[in-house]
Amino acid sequence: MAQAAPKISFVSLGCPKALVDSERIITQLRAEGYELTKTHRGADAVIVNTCGFLDSAKAESLDAIGAAMAENGKVIVTGCMGAEPEQILAAYPGIAAITGPQAYESVMKAVHDVAPPSHDPFLDLVPPQGVKLTPRHYAYLKISEGCNNRCTFCIIPKLRGDLVSRPVGDVLREAEKLVNAGVKELLVISQDTSAYGLDIKYAASQWKDREVRAKFVDLSRELGQLGAWVRLHYVYPYPHVDDVIPLMAEGLVLPYLDIPFQHASPSVLKAMKRPGNQEKTLDRIHAWREICPDLAIRSTFIVGFPGETDADFEFLLDWLKEAKLERVGCFKYEPVKGATSNDIGLAHISEDVKQHRWNRFMETQQAISAARLKSRVGKRIKVIIDEPGPTVSKGRSQWDAPEIDGNVHVGSRRPLRQGDIVTVKIERADAYDLFGVAV
């Protein structure tokens, strides 16, 4: 009689980069015959992939570990918070194992120790594209690990190490498998996407009948020829980012850039040690839009960074009004343990002032976003369907990434399916979403 496959419960926290790590672990689990379950109770082990970037994220991770310990007791912790295990062990000394981020072999070894595999290759088949945690029609494509930058507010390099780029041939083969499996949208991610290939001196590798360099623009061009939407995330504004804008104008890559500007004031950017040519960012944004008028830019900003003056904040608001970014997120500065920004000798901002600045920032950006969306009314745009409905479906335009940006609510007389890319006439807009009908 065949032995029952061990059951593993999995919790994935944090950013899309951590989600890709989770997908790799789950793919290996399935390849070795493990069964996945959605409940901790009754599972042979629980894996918790943690986030350790902010204190609030650490608290969420500890809560998830606590819940797994209470319901199961055989818990394996991995991810960013695992790089500094002391806090986890202090709270839960009975943890089965702790590994850092990207430690796939260590995670699997811990799983083998807790719940040895029972593999039946005829029952436990893994699709060529691996097991994905995203819906079938889109997938994250991680092109590198780690980061060479040393932004003073960030501990990611300490947790994930320096930049390690994947060979371009490997990335393109993975992307091709995903598209062949039905993926309609590739979301390109890393810690520093536009630095791709720097660590391997942009080494070329074989792809089909040609050599392709491991460069940001070369990779973008090749991905654009696979027949799927290609969306670029976490792009620092290095000068060579200019080279990818013509690809957007040609339609090879989506006219969308996710650039974490974080601030606009030169003094705050200097204190943050932000990379990239940010002194003339407004000029570059105007130039990008001259080449690709449809370009949408999403970004994140931090208010209340140590030393941020009223003048710095007003500078940021003025910059925002001129930049007219389509999608913006804002965070109040958190003094993350281990970040050098805590000890650079600049005055910390009170929580009341942070909140006041955050409120003003969001009010300013909401008006900008609403105006940008209103400009789409009356136009016909392409929309990818995420959630089909009987008469109204929810989707996203080329200018919206899943889960972080807005939606397009699509009325249709014909049934729409998840992953369909349809033409929609936009009839109205609010501060965040568009509303229209399929034509």
C-alpha positions in Angstrom: 0.0 0.0 0.0 1.4 3.4 -1.0 2.4 5.7 1.8 0.3 8.8 2.1 2.1 12.0 0.9 3.2 14.3 3.8 1.2 17.5 4.0 2.8 20.9 4.2 1.0 24.1 5.1 2.6 27.3 3.7 2.4 31.0 4.7 4.0 33.5 2.4 4.4 37.1 3.6 6.1 40.2 2.3 6.9 41.5 -1.2 6.6 39.9 -4.7 10.3 38.9 -4.4 9.5 36.8 -1.4 6.5 35.4 -3.2 8.8 34.1 -6.0 10.9 32.5 -3.2 7.8 30.8 -1.9 6.9 29.6 -5.4 10.3 28.0 -5.8 10.0 26.2 -2.5 6.5 25.0 -3.3 7.6 23.8 -6.7 10.4 21.7 -5.1 7.9 20.4 -2.5 5.5 19.2 -5.2 8.4 17.8 -7.2 9.3 15.6 -4.2 5.8 14.4 -3.7 4.6 16.6 -0.8 1.0 17.6 -0.7 0.0 21.2 0.1 -2.8 22.0 2.6 -4.4 25.3 3.5 -4.8 24.5 7.2 -2.0 24.2 9.8 -3.9 21.7 11.9 -3.2 18.2 10.7 -0.2 19.2 8.5 3.1 17.4 8.9 4.9 20.7 9.0 4.3 24.5 8.5 6.6 26.7 6.5 6.4 30.5 7.2 8.2 32.7 4.7 8.7 35.9 6.7 9.3 39.6 5.9 11.8 41.6 8.0 12.0 45.0 6.3 9.9 47.1 8.7 9.0 46.5 12.4 5.3 46.2 11.4 6.3 43.5 9.0 8.3 41.7 11.6 5.3 41.9 14.0 3.1 40.3 11.3 5.7 37.6 10.7 5.9 36.8 14.5 2.1 36.6 14.6 2.0 34.2 11.7 4.7 32.0 13.4 2.8 32.1 16.7 -0.4 31.0 15.0 1.4 28.1 13.3 3.1 27.1 16.5 -0.3 27.1 18.3 -2.1 25.1 15.7 0.7 22.8 14.7 4.0 23.1 16.5 6.3 21.8 13.7 7.2 25.1 12.2 10.0 26.0 9.7 10.8 29.7 9.3 12.5 31.2 6.3 12.7 34.5 4.5 14.2 37.9 5.4 13.4 37.8 9.2 15.2 34.4 9.3 18.5 36.2 8.6 18.4 37.5 12.2 16.9 34.5 14.1 17.4 35.8 17.6 14.1 37.6 17.8 12.2 34.5 16.5 13.9 32.1 18.9 13.3 34.4 21.9 9.6 34.3 21.2 9.3 30.7 20.0 12.2 28.6 21.2 10.5 25.4 19.9 10.9 26.3 16.3 11.9 23.3 14.2 14.4 25.3 11.9 15.2 28.8 10.8 16.8 29.7 7.5 17.5 33.0 5.7 16.1 34.3 2.4 16.7 32.3 -0.8 17.9 29.3 1.3 16.0 26.8 -0.7 18.3 23.8 0.1 18.2 24.6 3.8 14.4 24.8 3.8 14.1 21.5 2.0 16.6 19.8 4.4 14.5 21.1 7.3 11.4 19.7 5.7 13.1 16.3 5.1 14.1 16.2 8.8 10.6 17.0 10.1 8.5 15.1 7.4 10.5 12.8 5.1 9.2 12.7 1.5 7.0 10.0 0.0 7.4 10.5 -3.7 5.2 9.0 -6.4 6.3 10.4 -9.8 3.1 9.1 -11.5 0.8 11.0 -9.1 2.9 14.1 -8.2 3.6 15.8 -11.6 4.9 19.3 -11.6 4.1 21.6 -14.6 7.1 22.8 -16.5 6.6 26.4 -15.4 6.6 25.3 -11.7 4.0 25.9 -9.1 2.7 29.5 -9.0 0.9 31.4 -6.2 -0.4 34.0 -8.6 -3.5 33.6 -10.8 -2.8 31.7 -14.0 -2.7 34.7 -16.3 0.1 36.6 -14.7 3.4 35.7 -13.0 6.4 37.4 -11.3 9.7 36.9 -13.1 12.6 37.5 -10.7 15.8 38.4 -12.6 18.2 38.9 -9.7 18.7 38.7 -6.0 20.2 41.2 -3.5 21.3 44.8 -4.0 24.5 46.7 -4.1 23.0 50.0 -2.9 23.3 51.0 0.7 20.3 53.3 1.3 20.4 54.4 4.9 16.8 53.4 5.7 17.0 49.9 4.2 18.4 46.6 5.6 17.6 44.5 2.6 21.3 44.1 1.5 22.0 42.9 5.0 19.2 40.3 4.8 19.6 39.3 1.1 23.2 40.2 0.2 24.7 42.0 -2.8 23.4 41.9 -6.3 23.4 38.4 -7.9 22.0 38.4 -11.5 20.6 35.4 -13.2 22.0 34.4 -16.6 19.8 36.0 -19.2 19.2 32.7 -21.0 17.8 31.2 -17.8 15.5 34.2 -17.3 14.2 34.0 -20.9 13.7 30.3 -20.8 11.6 30.6 -17.6 9.6 33.5 -19.2 9.0 31.4 -22.3 7.7 28.4 -20.2 5.4 30.8 -18.4 3.9 32.2 -21.6 3.6 28.8 -23.1 1.6 27.8 -20.0 -0.9 30.6 -20.5 0.6 33.6 -18.7 -0.5 36.8 -20.3 1.5 39.2 -18.2 5.1 39.0 -16.9 5.9 41.2 -13.9 9.7 41.7 -13.9 11.0 42.0 -10.4 14.2 42.1 -8.3 15.6 44.4 -5.6 17.2 46.7 -8.3 15.9 45.7 -11.7 17.8 48.3 -13.7 21.1 47.2 -12.2 20.6 43.8 -13.8 23.8 42.2 -15.1 26.2 44.6 -13.5 27.7 41.9 -11.2 28.3 39.5 -14.1 29.7 42.3 -16.4 26.6 42.0 -18.6 27.7 38.5 -19.8 26.0 37.3 -22.9 24.4 33.8 -23.0 22.7 31.8 -25.8 19.1 32.3 -26.4 17.6 30.5 -29.4 19.8 31.4 -32.4 21.6 34.4 -30.9 23.7 35.7 -28.1 21.9 38.1 -25.7 23.6 40.4 -23.1 22.5 40.4 -19.5 21.6 44.1 -19.8 18.3 45.8 -18.7 17.4 47.0 -22.1 18.4 43.8 -23.9 16.4 41.6 -21.6 13.4 44.0 -21.8 13.5 43.8 -25.7 13.7 40.0 -25.7 10.9 39.6 -23.2 8.8 41.9 -25.3 9.0 39.5 -28.2 7.4 36.6 -26.3 3.8 37.8 -26.9 2.9 38.7 -23.3 2.5 42.1 -21.5 5.9 42.9 -19.8 5.7 45.2 -16.7 8.9 46.6 -15.1 9.1 46.9 -11.4 11.7 48.3 -8.9 13.5 50.4 -11.5 16.1 52.8 -10.1 16.4 55.8 -12.3 19.9 55.2 -13.6 20.8 57.0 -16.9 20.4 53.9 -19.0 16.7 53.6 -18.0 16.2 56.1 -20.8 17.1 53.3 -23.3 13.9 51.3 -22.4 11.4 54.1 -23.1 11.5 53.6 -26.9 10.6 50.0 -26.4 7.5 51.2 -24.6 6.7 53.6 -27.4 7.0 50.6 -29.8 4.7 48.5 -27.8 7.2 45.8 -26.9 7.1 46.7 -23.2 4.1 48.1 -21.2 4.3 51.9 -20.9 4.7 51.6 -17.1 7.7 52.2 -14.8 7.7 51.4 -11.2 10.5 53.7 -9.8 10.9 54.1 -6.0 11.9 57.7 -5.9 11.4 57.9 -2.1 11.8 61.7 -2.0 12.6 64.8 -4.1 14.5 67.1 -1.8 18.3 66.9 -2.6 19.3 67.0 1.1 16.9 64.2 2.0 18.0 62.1 -1.0 21.6 62.6 0.1 20.8 61.6 3.7 19.1 58.5 2.3 22.1 57.7 0.0 19.7 57.1 -2.9 21.3 55.8 -6.1 20.5 57.0 -9.6 20.7 60.3 -11.3 17.9 62.0 -9.3 19.0 65.6 -9.5 17.3 66.1 -12.9 14.5 63.6 -12.6 11.7 66.0 -13.6 13.6 66.8 -16.9 13.9 63.1 -17.5 10.2 62.4 -16.8 9.3 65.1 -19.3 11.7 63.7 -21.9 10.3 60.1 -21.3 6.8 61.4 -21.9 7.9 63.1 -25.1 9.1 59.7 -26.4 6.2 57.7 -24.9 3.1 59.9 -24.2 1.2 57.0 -22.7 3.9 56.3 -20.1 2.5 55.8 -16.5 4.9 56.1 -13.6 4.2 54.6 -10.1 6.4 55.3 -7.2 6.8 55.2 -3.4 7.9 58.0 -1.1 8.9 58.3 2.6 7.8 61.3 4.7 9.3 62.1 8.1 12.8 60.9 7.3 15.3 62.1 9.9 16.3 65.7 9.2 13.4 66.3 6.8 12.5 70.0 7.3 9.3 71.8 6.4 11.1 73.2 3.4 12.1 69.7 2.3 8.6 68.5 2.6 7.2 71.6 0.6 9.8 70.9 -2.0 8.5 67.3 -2.3 4.9 68.5 -2.7 5.9 71.0 -5.4 7.9 68.2 -7.2 4.9 65.9 -7.0 2.6 68.5 -8.5 5.0 69.0 -11.5 5.8 65.3 -12.0 2.1 64.3 -12.1 2.8 60.6 -11.4 -0.1 58.3 -12.1 0.2 56.0 -9.0 1.9 56.8 -5.7 2.3 55.2 -2.4 3.6 56.9 0.8 5.1 55.6 4.0 5.8 57.3 7.3 9.4 56.7 8.2 10.0 53.8 10.6 13.3 53.5 12.5 14.1 49.9 11.4 16.5 48.1 13.7 19.9 47.9 11.9 19.3 50.8 9.5 22.0 53.4 9.5 19.5 56.2 9.1 18.8 55.8 12.9 22.3 57.0 13.7 23.3 59.6 11.1 23.0 62.4 13.6 19.8 63.9 12.1 16.9 64.9 14.2 14.0 62.4 14.2 10.6 63.7 13.3 7.6 63.4 15.7 4.8 61.0 14.9 2.3 63.9 14.8 4.4 65.7 12.2 4.8 62.5 10.2 1.1 62.0 10.2 0.4 65.6 9.2 2.8 65.4 6.3 1.4 62.0 5.2 -2.1 63.4 5.1 -1.0 66.4 3.1 1.0 64.2 0.7 -1.9 61.8 0.1 -4.4 64.7 -0.4 -2.0 66.2 -3.0 -1.5 63.0 -4.8 -5.1 62.0 -4.8 -6.0 65.1 -6.8 -3.2 64.4 -9.2 -4.3 60.7 -9.7 -7.9 61.7 -10.1 -7.0 64.2 -12.9 -4.8 61.6 -14.6 -7.5 59.0 -14.6 -10.1 61.5 -15.8 -8.0 62.1 -18.9 -8.7 58.5 -19.9 -12.5 59.1 -20.1 -13.8 58.7 -23.6 -10.8 56.7 -24.8 -10.5 53.0 -25.8 -7.9 51.1 -23.8 -6.7 47.5 -23.4 -7.7 45.8 -20.2 -6.6 42.4 -18.8 -9.4 40.7 -16.9 -8.6 39.5 -13.3 -12.0 38.7 -11.9 -14.8 37.8 -14.4 -18.4 38.6 -13.4 -21.9 38.0 -14.8 -22.3 41.5 -16.1 -19.4 43.5 -14.7 -15.8 42.2 -14.6 -12.8 43.6 -12.8 -9.5 44.1 -14.7 -6.5 46.3 -15.1 -5.2 48.6 -17.7 -1.6 48.6 -19.0 -1.0 51.3 -16.4 -2.0 49.2 -13.4 -0.1 46.4 -11.7 -2.0 43.8 -9.7 -2.8 44.4 -6.1 -0.9 47.8 -5.8 -2.6 50.0 -8.4 -6.2 50.6 -9.5 -8.8 48.6 -11.4 -11.0 48.9 -14.5 -14.6 47.8 -14.0 -15.8 46.4 -17.3 -19.4 46.0 -18.3 -19.9 43.4 -21.0 -22.8 41.6 -22.7 -20.6 38.7 -23.6 -18.9 36.5 -21.0 -15.3 37.4 -20.2 -12.7 35.0 -18.9 -9.8 35.5 -16.5 -6.8 36.5 -18.6 -8.8 37.9 -21.5 -7.3 41.1 -22.9 -10.2 43.2 -24.2 -10.7 46.7 -25.6 -12.7 48.9 -23.2 -14.3 52.3 -23.8 -13.9 54.3 -20.6 -17.0 56.1 -19.5 -16.1 57.5 -16.1 -13.4 57.6 -13.5 -13.0 58.2 -9.8 -9.9 58.9 -7.7 -8.5 55.4 -8.1 -10.5 53.3 -10.7 -11.9 53.5 -14.2 -15.3 52.3 -15.4 -16.2 51.3 -19.0 -17.8 48.8 -21.4 -16.1 46.1 -23.5 -16.4 46.9 -27.3 
